Each structure stands twice: as structure tokens, then as C-alpha cells.
Amino acid sequence: MTITLRKLKEQLEKIKAMGFVKTHRAHDTGIGKTLEDLLGIKENNLRLPDIGEVELKAKRIDSISMLTLATKSPEPKGVNKVLFEKYKYLDKEGKYNLH
């Protein structure tokens, strides 16, 4: 998706003017999914930015969880997959998760 910073700001102002928007998905990832939907961004779980050089981050106002802006993958390469396979669990929606 090609979008200028100015256009992104305009779109975010329009979303803000909408007021309350019911989340498009329950639980922790719902706010980010809703924002992506409203901006017309296809959901992905890649480490690449969502819009140009911008990675979107969103969370509920009353959330006490921390917002991760950057993370470093642990060494050795590929250990994330090992950790996921060892410690994953099924969430309430029947999807594998790891927190």
C-alpha cells in the first residue's frame, strides 16, 4: 500500500471523528485489527511496516499491558519457532497463541 504521511494523518483524523467504533475482533488483537480494517490495510503478522515506513500500534485506553515498539529476536536464529512449538496454547477462539 502506497500512502503518504499526510494522507495517513487525514485518515486517522477521519477515524477519530467517527467516535466509538465497535471492535472487529474480541480480545487483545481486536483494536489493531479494527484500525487496520478502517485504514484498508490487509492484516499480516510480518515484521515489515504496515504503511510505508510506519508500523501501526494500537491498544485500548484502559489497558494496563505494555506496548512493544521494538523487539530483538533471541539467539540462535530459529529459536522463536522452537519456543512457540514448546509453549503454545489454544486460546478461547481455538487458535494457537503464545504470550
Secondary structure, DSSP 8 states (H G I E B T S, - for coil): ----HHHHHHHHHHHHHT-----SSSSTTHHHHHHHHHHT------SS-SBTTB------TT--S---S-----SSTTHHHHHHHHH-EE-TTS-EE--
